[in-house]
Amino acid sequence: MEKQFSGGKILWLVTGDITRVPADAIVNAANAALRGGGGVDGAIHRAGGPVIMQELDQIRAAQGGCPTGSAVVTSAGALPARFVFHAAGPIYRGGGQGEAALLASCYSTCLRLAEERDLRVVSFPSISTGAYGYPLEEAAAIAVDTVCRHIERDQTRVREVIFVLFDQGTHDAYARALQRLQPAVE
Ligand code: APR
C-alpha cells in the first residue's frame, strides 16, 4: 500500500524484513541502554555486523544511553543503508506514562535526523509493538500520523518513507491507520 504526497513524496507500507530493504537510513527499535536485543534490534545487528555495536559502545561511553523517545546515529555496516537510527521506544505501561508522546517523538526525532543529513529515503519498523507491548492499533495511528504530518510539509527533503512491517497483522493495522488518515492528508 502507498500514499502519495505533493512533489512526488511517497509513503510505503510493505511487509518484510527491514534489513533487506535499501534506504538511506534504517530505523532500529532499540532500547535506552543501546545494548542490542532481540526482535528487529537483533536482526539489524546480525545483518549489519559488529561495527554497529562498536559505534554504540562509543556513544554509550560519551553520553550514556539514549533517552526514551530519542534516537542515536551509527553507520550501517553491511546493511543496504548509510546510517542506522537507533530509536528507544517506550515500554507500554498502560498508556498513562506519556507513552504516546514518547512514541511520536521516536518518529519525529528520526525524521529530523534524516533532514539534518539531507537524506531522501528512511525506513521504519513498528517501534514498541513487539517486546515493548504497545497496543498495535494505537501505535500504528501514532506512527502513520507523525510520519504523514512530516512528509506533507513543503520544506521536507525526505522523499520516501517506508514502513517495513514484519507480519501481515502489523501491516494491516498500519493500512487501517493510513486509511483513517486519508481524508485529513488529501
Ligand atoms: N524487520 C522488520 N520488523 C521486524 C523485524 C525485522 N527484521 N524483526 C522483528 N520485527 C518487528 C516485530 O515483529 C514488531 O512488529 O518489529 C516490531 C517491533 O518489535 P521489537 O523488535 O520487539 O521492538 P520493540 O517492541 O520496540 O521492543 C524493543 O526489544 O529487542 C529488544 O533491544 C530491543 O529492548 C528492545 C526491545
Residues whose N, C-alpha, C, O or C-beta is under 5 A from the ligand:
A	BS01	APR	G16 D17 I18 T19 A29 A30 N31 G36 G37 G38 G39 V40 D41 A43 G89 P125 S126 I127 S128 T129 G130 A131 Y132 G133 V164 L165 F166 T170
